[in-house]
Amino acid sequence: MLKSKLNVLTLKKEPLPAVIFHEPEAIELCTTTPLMKTRTHSSCKVTYLGKVSTTGMQFLSGCTEKPVTELWKKHTLTREDVFPANALLEIRPFQVWLHHLDHKGEATVHMDTFQVARIAYCTADHNVSPNIFAWVYREINDDLSYQMDCHAVECESKLEAKKLAHAMMEAFKKTFHSMKSDGRIHRNSSSEEVSQELESDDG
């Protein structure tokens, strides 16, 4: 199985007061299907499994496995036989919207917004279920400190989870180029590298 990764090295910049903006470190995409044509945004109905705090500042392959397993175990305690979509996940160039649905499957006024620039890592590759898509997000607190939360959703299929991972990669690329154009990333910094590698995974 081919596994492709988009790794973004830590970007050097001038010191800033408090934590206002953070660049993503890595986005992982595992796929065995051709990439879809680029769209302005992607969305699909999902089951939001919740979030759990995670530690560390470097996120490598497998880093979401433990928090996702924890969320999955809690979810399976009340799991039904049918796919119980309770949210609509919409990935846009600079933001991710999580629309919460009511029991009729219609959108409510409750929506969570995630800034793509504060997503540190995402993946659609999990042992507990291939249908799970997860991302690690820097949540900024009222006192301007921040914590790392792992959010996870269950998709209707493995393909849907991979489509979300690809959409997130495209959203990150647009955000990265926008930051660079706006001068929020130093153009001449030697640490500004985006590397893409292909690995063979016999599993």
Disulfide bonds with the S-S distance in Angstrom:
none
